[in-house]
Amino acid sequence: MNLKDLAYFVALVEEGSFTKAAARMGVSQPTLSTQVKRLEQDLGASLVERSTQKLILTPVGKEVAKRAEDIVLAASDLEHAAAAQADSGASEITLGIFPTLCQYFLAHLLPLLRRERPRLRMRFVECRSPVLKENLIGGEVDAILLAEPFEHRSVTQVPLFREDFLLAVPAGSELEQPGEVHMEDLKETTLTLVNQDHCLRGQTEEVCRAAGALSSQFAATSLETLRYLVALGEAVTLVPRLAACPPIDQPEGMVLREFAAPKPGRDISLFWRTSSGLNPVLEDFAALIRRAFTPSATAPLRTYQMNTITLSNS
């Protein structure tokens, strides 16, 4: 029995057919079938029922499938570990990020990486939080950023930073006032939020409930849509701080206001598989982010002038 045979079998189980599994692995269907048969010979048991059109696993096949996926994933992590140990400065990380953070976070992260970790190669995957969790466990990504809990026995969590929310209001509206916003100022105010596909929806709904604010029946598909609705005078909303920091451009007609303490916001954490061979690289990456995205370290990122209102997370 070897790892390649296990990898072919895992592909067969995940794809549900010999044809699709062969295409995924870049081999012919007879080759994949031969590899699976060899695995069956090594184990001394049939793994797949071959008399039906639909792929059906035998009881032994189901048990092997559970274990084989973990073994193949662990082997992949081991390869990453060896590569990282050989040249830690030139490692590669595939990072998953949810949509209402992705572009705004990357606007600050990429210049930071070019300056501080020029040899660290990164790939980015933008997906909703539930999909990110599945991708992490399945090995499609090395690490993910979340603003919600993720409790799993094989996952490590490192808190990174707290991202405050700002109140975004149309210029010239009654809510464009000097000074900080207090939660009670929003009582009976209707806020427009993103739709249920985004974790930001639940987080901003909590703010609405705490403030006695109302949520509009209309829900935007993206944070960008919300920002421009505010600029057009059609909405009031909550904007995460990184979406309001240069180099992110702000639409004309939108005014951003700070909340009084305690400020509403969301907590961003980095998650990765505990078994990952990239542990040292990911720990270093997390430490870099924590240093850069703290109030004292990111004053240039988080303090700026917009619409005559100075915004700072201090």
Beta strands, then each sheet from edge to edge (+ up, - down):
strand 1: 48-49
strand 2: 56-57
strand 3: 92-97
strand 4: 121-126
strand 5: 143-146
strand 6: 155-170
strand 7: 190-194
strand 8: 214-220
strand 9: 237-240
strand 10: 254-257
strand 11: 265-273
strand 12: 304-306
strand 13: 309-311
sheet 1: 1+ 2-
sheet 2: 4+ 3+ 5+ 11- 6+ 9-
sheet 3: 4+ 3+ 5+ 11- 6+ 10-
sheet 4: 7+ 8+
sheet 5: 12+ 13-
end
